[in-house]
Amino acid sequence: VLLVAGVVFMKLLHFSRGALTIAGGLILLILALNIVLSPAQKEDHGAAPDEAALMSMAVYPLGIPMLLNPIGIVALTVFSAESQTLVDLAVILGMLLVVAA
């Protein structure tokens, strides 16, 4: 949806490509700093892990597709805004399918 409607989305909210790219970079920076600076979790290796905790670790990556994170949304919107023809959109869609596979 974002691949086709990216230009409409940007015009509707009055974003420029540069502003959206900078915002995506800032989101990526904040996520990276959060990962690097987060305190290490203490684990008790003697106790058996809780079944609910194991299920949440197993299901979480499946529940959120890799392309539907904030950076993926920004990338799809900017790519669709940069495309000039249907051939450009087809190439971007092909690359998206290769990444998703």
C-alpha positions in Angstrom: 0.0 0.0 0.0 2.8 2.4 0.9 4.6 1.6 -2.3 1.7 2.8 -4.4 0.4 5.5 -2.1 3.7 7.0 -0.9 3.4 10.2 -3.0 -0.2 10.7 -1.9 0.8 10.2 1.7 3.6 12.7 1.5 1.5 15.3 -0.3 -1.4 14.8 2.2 0.9 15.4 5.2 3.0 18.0 3.4 6.3 16.1 3.9 9.3 16.6 1.6 11.5 13.7 0.7 14.4 15.1 2.6 12.4 15.6 5.7 11.1 12.1 5.6 14.5 10.7 5.0 16.0 12.7 8.0 13.1 11.6 10.2 13.7 8.0 9.3 17.4 8.4 10.1 16.6 9.9 13.4 14.2 7.0 14.2 17.0 4.5 13.3 19.4 6.4 15.5 17.1 6.3 18.4 16.4 2.6 18.0 20.1 1.9 17.7 20.9 3.9 20.8 18.2 2.2 22.7 19.7 -1.2 21.8 23.2 -0.2 22.7 22.5 1.7 25.9 19.8 -0.7 27.3 20.9 -2.4 30.5 21.7 -6.1 30.3 19.0 -8.4 31.5 20.0 -10.7 34.3 19.1 -14.3 33.7 18.8 -17.0 36.3 20.4 -20.0 34.6 19.3 -22.4 37.4 15.5 -21.9 36.9 13.5 -23.3 34.0 12.2 -20.6 31.7 8.5 -19.7 31.9 6.5 -21.1 29.0 4.8 -17.8 28.3 8.2 -16.1 28.0 9.3 -18.7 25.6 6.2 -18.3 23.5 6.6 -14.5 23.4 10.2 -14.9 22.2 9.1 -17.4 19.5 6.1 -15.5 18.2 7.4 -11.9 18.4 9.6 -12.0 15.2 6.7 -13.7 13.3 4.1 -11.2 14.4 6.0 -8.1 13.1 7.2 -8.3 9.5 10.7 -6.9 8.9 9.5 -4.4 6.3 6.8 -3.0 8.5 9.1 -1.3 11.0 9.6 2.5 11.0 12.6 2.4 8.7 10.8 0.1 6.2 7.8 2.5 6.1 10.1 5.5 5.4 12.0 3.6 2.7 8.9 2.4 0.9 7.4 5.9 1.0 10.6 7.6 -0.3 11.0 4.9 -3.0 7.5 5.4 -4.2 8.0 9.2 -4.3 11.2 8.8 -6.3 9.6 6.5 -8.9 8.5 8.2 -12.1 7.0 5.4 -14.1 5.2 2.1 -13.6 8.4 0.4 -14.5 10.1 2.0 -11.6 7.4 0.8 -9.3 7.6 -2.7 -10.7 11.4 -2.8 -10.1 10.9 -1.6 -6.5 8.1 -4.2 -6.0 10.5 -6.9 -7.4 13.2 -5.9 -5.0 10.7 -5.9 -2.1 9.6 -9.4 -3.0 13.3 -10.6 -3.2 13.9 -9.2 0.3 10.7 -10.7 1.7 11.6 -14.1 0.3 
